[in-house]
Amino acid sequence: MTTDSDADMFARRASSFGAEAAAYAEHRPDYPEAGVRWALGSRDGALDVLDLGAGTGKLSASLVALGHRVTAVEPDDGMRGELVRLLPSVTALAGGAEAIPLPDASVDAVVVGQAFHWFDQERALPEIARVLRPGGTLGALWNTDDDRVEWIAGLGKASSGRVSFLDWASGRGIEPHAAFTPVETADFPHRQPRTIDSLLATIATHSHVLVLEPAEREALLGRVREYLLARPETSGGSFDLEIVTREQRCTLK
């Protein structure tokens, strides 16, 4: 059962990113090309693509690089402002998944990077179906630390609450809906070059850290720094953070 305090914390976490938009843009990982292609479905050529809950444009940048025509919809002014600064060629609109500011049947695909779990799916899925053209694809992508790697599993414990690859919460992904075909899933390996400082900066952009009081936040990041300094994989300078991009997609019937 969801309590009022749970709902309040969910709302606080969902709206916590804007104040750190520049850090989010700098430190959050991008998406593997193969995974972006898979999320769009099997069609060839340039597509009209909606990046929904686009944040600072991490996924939009990948779509532009593949030659697609991208519209980004993002509710947070700070995040959207960073997207406009970094990707001036992308049409960026204020709005959310539950009220998409686009006409009916206006896009070939809707993709969602690192944001689908924030949506109210009872309202969002009909809206996504409305803006998709017949046969259009809905794809959702999440970059998650690969905690099958020992030191990354330990990192998850040290940072208390980080979302990991193997610990996939039930109800996190796309729910079945009559407008769409059954949901397919796929995982894509990915990696991000990091140092201790840059990994700490990445962790500091996660919602469960952003909502902490300053003293709690500093204590958490201090524990993580001590852990990384003690690990041979990470104490010597630069290293790769192994990531799995977990994806789901379905097609408008």
N, C-alpha and C positions, 0 to 999 in steps of 0.2 A: 504494500500500500504506500502510495506517495503522500508524504505529509506536506504541510505548508512550508516548513523549513527546507525540505528537499526541493520543492518547486522554486523557492526563493534562491537557493544556492545554484540551481540549474540556470535560472535567469541571470544571476550575477556572473556566472562563468561564461554564458553565451555572449554577454555584452562586455566582457573584460578586455577584449583584444585592441580596441581602437586606440587607447592611450599608449600602446606599445607598437603602433603600426609600423614605424620605421624599423624597429628591431625585428619584428615579425618578417618583414620583407627581406631583411638582410640575412637572417639566420635560419629560417625554416627551410627544409629541403624542397627541391623541385620534384618532378615526377618522371619516371622512366618513359622514354619514347614509346616502347612497345606497349606499355600499359595504357598510355593515352590513346594510342591507335585502337586497342582492344575495347576501351570504354566507349568509343564512338561507333562501334559496330563494323560491319564488313563493307560499307560503301566506299567507292573510290571518288576522287576529286575533292574540290573545295566545298565545304559544307557551311551552312549557317548554324552556328553553335552558340548556345546560351551557357555561360559559366555562372552558375547559380550559387549564391553565397560565396562570391568570388574572392573576398578578402583583399589582399594586396596584389592579386593577379598572378600568383605562382602557377596555377593551371592555365590561365589565359595566355601567359607567355609561351607555354608549350604548344598551345593550340595555334597561336600566331605563327610560330616557327614551322608548323606543319602546313601552313598556307590556308588555314580556315578563316572565315569571317566571324569575328567574335563579338558578342554582346555580353557584357558583364553586369550582373545585378548584385548589389551589396548594400545591406541596410546601414552599416556603420560609416559615418562621414569620414572618420579618420582613416579607416582601412581603404575606403573608396578613393579618398584623396591621394593616398600613396599609389594606388593602382593607376590613377590618371597621370601622376608624375612619371611613373616608370614605363607606362604603355599608352602613350598619347593616341595611338592609332585605334585603340579599342574603345567602342562605345560603352560608357559606364553609366548605369542608371541606379538611382536610389530605389530600393524595394527589397522584398523578401520572398521566400518560397511560397508563402501562403497567399500572396497577392502580387503576382508577377506583372510588371508594367510592360507587357508585350501583347500584340494582337493574337487572336486565335490562329493556330496552324502556321506559325511564323518561323519556326526553326526546325532543322533536321535532327538536332541532338541537344539534349540537356546534360551537362556534366557538372558534378559537384565534388570539389576537392576538399576533404578534411572538414566538411560542414554538414553532411546529411543528418548526422545524429542530433543536430540542434533543431531540426525541422519538426513541426507538428504535421505528421504524415497524413492524418485524416483530411487536412486542408491542403497540404502541399501536393500530394499525388494527383488529385483532380486538376489542380492548377498546372502542373507539369504536363499532364495529358492534354490540357486545353491548348497550350502553346506549341506542342509538337505537331508536326505533319504526320499523316498516316505512315506507319512503318518506321517512325522516328525512334531514336534510342535514348534511354535514360541510363547514364553511367555514374557510379559513385566510387570515389577513390579515397583511400586512407593510407598515409605513410605511417608505419608502425615499426618500432625498434624490434629487431629480430632477436628475441630473448632465448632462442635455441643456442646462441653464442654465450658461453659462460660469463664472460665479463659484462655483457649487456644485461643478462639476467640479474647479476649483482647490482648493476646500475639502477635497475628498476626498483630493487629493494631499498637502495640508498636514497633514492629520490621519492620514495613513499607515495605512490598513487599514479605514477606514469603509466599510460596505456601501453601495453606490450603486445607483441604479436600473438603469443599463445593464449593470453588471457583475453579472449574476445567476448565481450559482454553480450548476453542474449538480448535481442530486440534492438541491437545497434544499427543493423543494416536496413535495406529496403524491404518493407513489408509487402506481402502479396496483395494485389489489387486487380479488380476485374478488368480495368482498362489496359492492363499490361500482360505480356507473356510471363511465364515463370522466370524467376530471377536466376541468372547464371553467376558463378563466382570464379575468380582466378587470382593468383598471386604472382607478383613480379619482383624478383630481387633487385635491389637498388643499394647504393651506398653514397655516403656524403663525407668528404674530407673534413676532418675536425681537428681542433686542438682542445686542450682542457678549457681554455677561456671561451672559445666559440661554442663548445658544447654546453657550457654553463649558460651562455647567452641564449642558446636555443631552448634549454629547459625553462629559463625565466620567462619565455613567451607562452608557456602552456597554461591553460586556464586555471588548473588547480593550484598553480603557483601564483598566478596574478591576483587571485582573490585572498591570498594570505595577508596578514598584517606584516608590516615591514620587518619586524624582528623575527617572526617565524620564517619569512622568505629568506632572510639572510642566513638563518640557522640551517635551513634545508640546503641551500646552495653551498654552504660551508661543509656540510656532511658529504655532499657529492664531490666537492673538490678534494677532500681528504681521501675519498675512495679512489678517485681517478689517479691521484698522485701515488697511491699504493699499488696500483695495478701495472704490471710490466707492459701490457698492451697499450697503455695510454700515457704513461709517465715520461716517455722519452721525447715528446714533441708532437708531431702530426701523426694522425691515425685515421683509419676509415671507420665510420659508424655504419654497421651493416643494417640495412632497412629492408622490410618487405612491404611493398605497396599492395595492399589487399583491395580487391575491386569487386563490384557487383554491376550487372547491367540487365536490362530488360527492354522489350520493344513494345511500342504502342500497337495494339491490335487493330 
